[in-house]
Amino acid sequence: MPLQVSDYSWQQTESAVFLSVPLRGVSVRDADVFCAENYLKVNFAPFLFEVFLYAPIDDESSQAKIGNDTIVFTLRKKEAVMWEALSVSGVDKEMMQRIREKSILKAQERAKEAIEAKAATRREDQKYALNVMMKIEDEERKKIEQIKENERIKATRELEAWKKQQRKAEEQKRTQREDKLHQQEKQIEEGKKLKHKSFPRNSTTRNLATKGRNSENIFSEKLKEDSIPAPRSTGSIQVNFTPRVFPTALRESRVAEEEEWLHKQAEARRTMNTDIPELSDLKEEEKNPEWLKDKGNKLFATENYLAAINAYNLAIRLNNKIPLLYLNRAACHLKLKNLHKAIEDSSKALELLTPPVPDNANARMKAHVRRGTAFCQLELYVEGLQDYEAALKIDPSNKIVQNDAEKIRNIIQGTEVKS
């Protein structure tokens, strides 16, 4: 049973009560202080100080200082009056228990309210931080979209300027041809006039004039025949193809799959969507997907990735069965951090690179590596490792792919350890 402390001292003013309680050699860390509106308790085993205050105090503004084996309380009164005593008189055990319980419940409610207020404040702070981050990300996204739009406009202007230059060159060539034809016609007319002058018209030489006219017609026909080249002679060309030799056994041969792949590529080259309205003002070579693919590759080499994507887009609209168009566009999307689009294009390229044969092995490996790179940049390391392992199955001796796959494995193992 704890020992009650009775050798305390107290003083008061109209607004405060100053109470000093000795600790009697007890460590400061072992002292337990509880202060409520009408109740004050200090528990420092084996001693106990407990007082039921004469009048209510403001426990939030009251203070306690511990030092020199003493606790000094500064209790702020709610009403500025002088107390007749420190504790209320005539308090029985039941009333004491009720005051204790009421004080403890009130303290718990206040602590709960403080915790809820703190949690609400933390939620508001998180909400504000989230709104700020979303605003910053939105501004960054708008900035990136503006940069992309500017690049697209720039590429479109360059393409229009190049088309205009080509049309201007064609106009100049046509004008030069027309001028040349006009000069030839003029020379022919001058030759005719000279012929008319060289043969006099009289009755005695009418037959000669008739012969002159006939010779003039022969001369003009000869000029026309000289100006038009003769048609080329017909002939036949023999083409011999070297037969393909497969040293492997027939049960292990992949001739059928290779023939299917070559057939699909030939069909893809023959497929042309020339009924697109946007292609009406383009030249013939600009309607060729292979020409557009080479154009996109050159733009990619100069790091003009948006213009390269435009070239690949038009080529895909012309022919959507060529896997290299999707593979090259995936590389552009990787450079521009369009990771989801890079994954889609790599997957489409793998879908078209079927059946898997040695002719398309390099393209399939690139598609797996590019899709795996996009997955890793999205922090989907397990999916990325699967693509890198698929690429290593195609080319097991590729050191770069081996090193990248090992790095991804280390990242996955490190993530599992941290979790």
RABEL-V836877 format. One record per residue. N is the residue number from 1. RES is the residue in one letter. PSI is psi in radians with two decimals (* if undefined). Layout:
N:RES:PSI ; N:RES:PSI
This chain:
1:M:2.30 ; 2:P:2.69 ; 3:L:2.29 ; 4:Q:2.37 ; 5:V:2.19 ; 6:S:-0.24 ; 7:D:0.93 ; 8:Y:2.93 ; 9:S:2.64 ; 10:W:2.69 ; 11:Q:2.85 ; 12:Q:2.75 ; 13:T:-3.10 ; 14:E:-0.38 ; 15:S:-0.20 ; 16:A:2.78 ; 17:V:2.30 ; 18:F:2.04 ; 19:L:2.29 ; 20:S:2.16 ; 21:V:2.13 ; 22:P:2.49 ; 23:L:-0.32 ; 24:R:0.95 ; 25:G:0.18 ; 26:V:2.51 ; 27:S:2.53 ; 28:V:-0.60 ; 29:R:-0.37 ; 30:D:-0.08 ; 31:A:2.28 ; 32:D:2.02 ; 33:V:2.31 ; 34:F:2.19 ; 35:C:2.24 ; 36:A:-3.03 ; 37:E:-0.68 ; 38:N:0.21 ; 39:Y:2.43 ; 40:L:2.29 ; 41:K:2.40 ; 42:V:2.05 ; 43:N:1.98 ; 44:F:1.67 ; 45:A:2.39 ; 46:P:0.33 ; 47:F:2.73 ; 48:L:2.24 ; 49:F:2.19 ; 50:E:2.32 ; 51:V:2.37 ; 52:F:1.85 ; 53:L:2.63 ; 54:Y:-0.65 ; 55:A:2.79 ; 56:P:2.59 ; 57:I:2.90 ; 58:D:1.66 ; 59:D:-0.35 ; 60:E:-0.63 ; 61:S:-0.12 ; 62:S:2.73 ; 63:Q:2.75 ; 64:A:2.29 ; 65:K:2.27 ; 66:I:2.25 ; 67:G:2.64 ; 68:N:0.76 ; 69:D:0.58 ; 70:T:2.52 ; 71:I:2.16 ; 72:V:2.07 ; 73:F:2.41 ; 74:T:1.76 ; 75:L:2.11 ; 76:R:2.18 ; 77:K:2.54 ; 78:K:-0.54 ; 79:E:2.34 ; 80:A:1.41 ; 81:V:2.77 ; 82:M:2.36 ; 83:W:2.54 ; 84:E:-0.51 ; 85:A:2.94 ; 86:L:-0.70 ; 87:S:2.72 ; 88:V:2.52 ; 89:S:2.81 ; 90:G:0.65 ; 91:V:2.08 ; 92:D:-3.14 ; 93:K:-0.66 ; 94:E:-0.75 ; 95:M:-0.70 ; 96:M:-0.76 ; 97:Q:-0.71 ; 98:R:-0.74 ; 99:I:-0.74 ; 100:R:-0.88 ; 101:E:-0.74 ; 102:K:-0.71 ; 103:S:-0.74 ; 104:I:-0.75 ; 105:L:-0.75 ; 106:K:-0.70 ; 107:A:-0.69 ; 108:Q:-0.72 ; 109:E:-0.72 ; 110:R:-0.69 ; 111:A:-0.70 ; 112:K:-0.75 ; 113:E:-0.69 ; 114:A:-0.72 ; 115:I:-0.76 ; 116:E:-0.70 ; 117:A:-0.71 ; 118:K:-0.73 ; 119:A:-0.71 ; 120:A:-0.72 ; 121:T:-0.72 ; 122:R:-0.71 ; 123:R:-0.72 ; 124:E:-0.71 ; 125:D:-0.74 ; 126:Q:-0.71 ; 127:K:-0.74 ; 128:Y:-0.77 ; 129:A:-0.70 ; 130:L:-0.74 ; 131:N:-0.71 ; 132:V:-0.76 ; 133:M:-0.72 ; 134:M:-0.66 ; 135:K:-0.74 ; 136:I:-0.77 ; 137:E:-0.65 ; 138:D:-0.72 ; 139:E:-0.72 ; 140:E:-0.73 ; 141:R:-0.73 ; 142:K:-0.66 ; 143:K:-0.76 ; 144:I:-0.73 ; 145:E:-0.65 ; 146:Q:-0.71 ; 147:I:-0.74 ; 148:K:-0.74 ; 149:E:-0.71 ; 150:N:-0.72 ; 151:E:-0.69 ; 152:R:-0.78 ; 153:I:-0.72 ; 154:K:-0.79 ; 155:A:-0.69 ; 156:T:-0.74 ; 157:R:-0.73 ; 158:E:-0.72 ; 159:L:-0.72 ; 160:E:-0.71 ; 161:A:-0.70 ; 162:W:-0.73 ; 163:K:-0.74 ; 164:K:-0.71 ; 165:Q:-0.71 ; 166:Q:-0.75 ; 167:R:-0.68 ; 168:K:-0.71 ; 169:A:-0.70 ; 170:E:-0.70 ; 171:E:-0.74 ; 172:Q:-0.74 ; 173:K:-0.73 ; 174:R:-0.72 ; 175:T:-0.73 ; 176:Q:-0.72 ; 177:R:-0.73 ; 178:E:-0.70 ; 179:D:-0.71 ; 180:K:-0.76 ; 181:L:-0.69 ; 182:H:-0.71 ; 183:Q:-0.70 ; 184:Q:-0.74 ; 185:E:-0.67 ; 186:K:-0.72 ; 187:Q:-0.67 ; 188:I:-0.73 ; 189:E:-0.72 ; 190:E:-0.66 ; 191:G:-0.68 ; 192:K:-0.76 ; 193:K:-0.70 ; 194:L:-0.66 ; 195:K:-0.73 ; 196:H:-0.68 ; 197:K:-0.52 ; 198:S:-0.24 ; 199:F:1.92 ; 200:P:2.59 ; 201:R:1.81 ; 202:N:3.05 ; 203:S:-0.51 ; 204:T:-0.37 ; 205:T:0.50 ; 206:R:-0.70 ; 207:N:-0.68 ; 208:L:-0.66 ; 209:A:-0.69 ; 210:T:-0.73 ; 211:K:-0.61 ; 212:G:-0.75 ; 213:R:-0.73 ; 214:N:-0.71 ; 215:S:-0.61 ; 216:E:-0.74 ; 217:N:-0.72 ; 218:I:-0.70 ; 219:F:-0.76 ; 220:S:-0.65 ; 221:E:-0.68 ; 222:K:-0.69 ; 223:L:-0.76 ; 224:K:-0.73 ; 225:E:-0.63 ; 226:D:-0.59 ; 227:S:-0.41 ; 228:I:2.14 ; 229:P:2.63 ; 230:A:2.59 ; 231:P:2.57 ; 232:R:2.60 ; 233:S:2.57 ; 234:T:2.74 ; 235:G:3.07 ; 236:S:2.50 ; 237:I:2.29 ; 238:Q:2.29 ; 239:V:2.20 ; 240:N:2.28 ; 241:F:2.43 ; 242:T:2.19 ; 243:P:2.51 ; 244:R:2.35 ; 245:V:2.22 ; 246:F:1.88 ; 247:P:-0.24 ; 248:T:2.85 ; 249:A:2.75 ; 250:L:-0.62 ; 251:R:-0.39 ; 252:E:-0.03 ; 253:S:2.58 ; 254:R:0.56 ; 255:V:-0.77 ; 256:A:-0.72 ; 257:E:-0.70 ; 258:E:-0.71 ; 259:E:-0.67 ; 260:E:-0.72 ; 261:W:-0.81 ; 262:L:-0.66 ; 263:H:-0.75 ; 264:K:-0.69 ; 265:Q:-0.69 ; 266:A:-0.73 ; 267:E:-0.69 ; 268:A:-0.66 ; 269:R:-0.52 ; 270:R:-0.35 ; 271:T:2.15 ; 272:M:2.17 ; 273:N:1.39 ; 274:T:0.03 ; 275:D:0.29 ; 276:I:2.25 ; 277:P:-0.56 ; 278:E:-0.23 ; 279:L:0.02 ; 280:S:-0.54 ; 281:D:0.22 ; 282:L:2.70 ; 283:K:2.98 ; 284:E:-0.74 ; 285:E:-0.44 ; 286:E:-0.24 ; 287:K:0.12 ; 288:N:2.09 ; 289:P:-0.59 ; 290:E:-0.69 ; 291:W:-0.73 ; 292:L:-0.62 ; 293:K:-0.77 ; 294:D:-0.67 ; 295:K:-0.76 ; 296:G:-0.66 ; 297:N:-0.69 ; 298:K:-0.72 ; 299:L:-0.63 ; 300:F:-0.69 ; 301:A:-0.52 ; 302:T:0.18 ; 303:E:0.37 ; 304:N:1.32 ; 305:Y:-0.62 ; 306:L:-0.75 ; 307:A:-0.64 ; 308:A:-0.71 ; 309:I:-0.71 ; 310:N:-0.72 ; 311:A:-0.77 ; 312:Y:-0.64 ; 313:N:-0.80 ; 314:L:-0.68 ; 315:A:-0.67 ; 316:I:-0.62 ; 317:R:-0.57 ; 318:L:-0.70 ; 319:N:1.91 ; 320:N:0.41 ; 321:K:0.10 ; 322:I:1.97 ; 323:P:-0.52 ; 324:L:-0.46 ; 325:L:-0.79 ; 326:Y:-0.67 ; 327:L:-0.76 ; 328:N:-0.65 ; 329:R:-0.57 ; 330:A:-0.67 ; 331:A:-0.70 ; 332:C:-0.76 ; 333:H:-0.60 ; 334:L:-0.72 ; 335:K:-0.61 ; 336:L:0.10 ; 337:K:0.42 ; 338:N:1.32 ; 339:L:-0.71 ; 340:H:-0.68 ; 341:K:-0.63 ; 342:A:-0.69 ; 343:I:-0.75 ; 344:E:-0.79 ; 345:D:-0.69 ; 346:S:-0.72 ; 347:S:-0.71 ; 348:K:-0.69 ; 349:A:-0.74 ; 350:L:-0.60 ; 351:E:-0.65 ; 352:L:-0.38 ; 353:L:0.94 ; 354:T:2.54 ; 355:P:2.77 ; 356:P:1.95 ; 357:V:2.88 ; 358:P:-0.52 ; 359:D:-0.55 ; 360:N:0.29 ; 361:A:-0.75 ; 362:N:-0.71 ; 363:A:-0.70 ; 364:R:-0.68 ; 365:M:-0.77 ; 366:K:-0.70 ; 367:A:-0.75 ; 368:H:-0.73 ; 369:V:-0.74 ; 370:R:-0.69 ; 371:R:-0.69 ; 372:G:-0.67 ; 373:T:-0.75 ; 374:A:-0.72 ; 375:F:-0.77 ; 376:C:-0.66 ; 377:Q:-0.38 ; 378:L:0.13 ; 379:E:0.43 ; 380:L:1.27 ; 381:Y:-0.57 ; 382:V:-0.81 ; 383:E:-0.70 ; 384:G:-0.71 ; 385:L:-0.62 ; 386:Q:-0.73 ; 387:D:-0.71 ; 388:Y:-0.67 ; 389:E:-0.63 ; 390:A:-0.67 ; 391:A:-0.65 ; 392:L:-0.51 ; 393:K:-0.58 ; 394:I:-0.75 ; 395:D:1.45 ; 396:P:-0.33 ; 397:S:0.09 ; 398:N:1.90 ; 399:K:-0.66 ; 400:I:-0.80 ; 401:V:-0.65 ; 402:Q:-0.80 ; 403:N:-0.74 ; 404:D:-0.70 ; 405:A:-0.68 ; 406:E:-0.67 ; 407:K:-0.73 ; 408:I:-0.70 ; 409:R:-0.72 ; 410:N:-0.68 ; 411:I:-0.77 ; 412:I:-0.75 ; 413:Q:-0.68 ; 414:G:-0.66 ; 415:T:-0.71 ; 416:E:-0.61 ; 417:V:-0.75 ; 418:K:-0.68 ; 419:S:*
